[in-house]
């Protein structure tokens, strides 16, 4: 929030999602490091991902993390064995017997 801006009242909802275990552990650790809730951290990440980095529309987005947070993220990834890169989720497959619900139909891109 920028200086001088007022706070906005929002309605938050409970969200049930399934995510890779070590990724969740890193997210929880990062939220603790940044002294915020997991929900606040996810909101921050999502809001920043919706903003393209200048000159890189469709390729990059702004990051909400500073140098110290990136150092903490690297340490947490090592601790929890999150040893995959940004696009690894495209190859994720649930373990036997852990079926993911069918995804909703994709929104047509304009």
ABEGO torsion letter per residue (X at the ends): XBBGBBBBBBBBBBBBBBBBAAAAAAAAAAAAAAGBBAAAAAAAAAAAAABBBBGABGABBBBABBAAAAAAAAAAAAAAGBABBAAAAAABBBBBGBBBBBBBBBBBBX
